[in-house]
Amino acid sequence: MKINASEQYSVSRLAQITLIVRGLLANPTGDQDIPYKPVILKSLTSKEAIDFAGKKIGGLKPTLQSLLKSQYPPLFLDVPVESIEPEKLRKQLIDAISDYSSKHAAKPEIICVRDFGVLYVEHCVETSELPLGNKIALVTGAAGAIGYGICRGLLENGCHLVATDLPGKKFNDFVADLKTIGCDRVIGVPIDVTEKESVRRGFESVIQTWGGIDIVVVNAGIPLVSYLKDIDLDTFRKLEKVNVEGALLTLAEAARIFINQGIGGDIIVISTKNVPAPGAGFGAYSATKAACHQLGRIASIELAQYGVRVNMVAPDGVFSEGKYKSGLWEQIGPDRMRARGLDEKGLQEYYRNRNLLKASITGRHVSNAVLFFATRQTPTTGATIPVDGGLPDATPR
């Protein structure tokens, strides 16, 4: 459903307010690696909720009645509808929450924002003690083998998960599968990473649903098999648009959100062994993924001052995870099989036997590397974990 410019402005304005409030409601932990315990901050924007936020209290529906049973009263905010400088808005919200906390010896759990609606903290007892409980993770290009492994791993560690990909039946079925694992901790948000507005609105919809984002996995990418002398320029530009511009737009939007939220964050870029060890016939993919990888390294330098860590995971030879096959191998597999005179099983054995550990690499292995960074096992940013069974030519250097 399309919305008009006025409605879109209201959505964007509330998202800005929600992000800051979520950051201010996060509880400091005293842990340098995990300095805050975030909250899930949901929003109500119905006419009834807007009336209630403006103190026009009439007959309340059950949703709002249940909110009022909170131990503490709502915090009512009168925030300018028109745009103001971000720091002025932040100061106003800091002062309001600080005054409330001093009066009630607790942070508010219900925030009524005049003309916008009601924000409220949702408690998720069943996942609160898991390593990533109350954290919100967004995965781009999720509907494939690596994406499925990553999404499952994040859910199993307590995340609220946002799976994103191009719209369609494949994506809808993928999200439905994830909901059998994570239930209401899973949403699917169609995003075209090559379109700035699609990325912005997709991220905004997550803020509308859960209040913010804590982890972004930059996974969207497409391959091409072609020797340099044969590459069609328009086809190369398509790879560049997804693998480079898509990564840039995702990194830029994630950076803006993390800075406004003010409690740090994690970005994990899914790179490839082809960055340090490219192969003949794979130049377009290798070059564009190298650019994506480099953007991640630069982001680690630029965002460290905000408590944001940016790291890379570089897999090789991931053919499937569960029933999901790799989109990359669906495209390049037939050519590789013909070149080596192998069937699909033989090609997988070839890639298993070429690494030092003779290991079959799965989406779950990639997920474990993502989780190492997302759970902040070490104070690390700007680093790369190879997930390839050991390939001397691909060792980072």
Secondary structure, 3 states (H helix, E strand, C coil): CCCCHHHHHHHHHHHHHHHHHHHHHCEECCCCCCCEECCEEEEECCHHHHHHHCCCCCCCCHHHHHHCCCCCCCEEECCCCCCCCHHHHHHHHHHHHHHHHHHHCCCCCEEEECCCEEEEEECCCCCCCCCCCCCEEEECCCCCHHHHHHHHHHHHCCCEEEEEECCCHHHHHHHHHHHHHHHHHEEEEECCCCCHHHHHHHHHHHHHHHCCCCEEEECCCCCCCECHHHCCHHHHHHHHHHHHHHHHHHHHHHHHHHHHHCCCEEEEEECCCCCCCCCCCEHHHHHHHHHHHHHHHHHHHHHHHHCEEEEEEEECCCCEECCEECHHHHHHHHHHHHHHCCCHHHHHHHHHHHCCCCCCCCHHHHHHHHHHHHCCCCCCCCCEEEECCCCHHHCCC
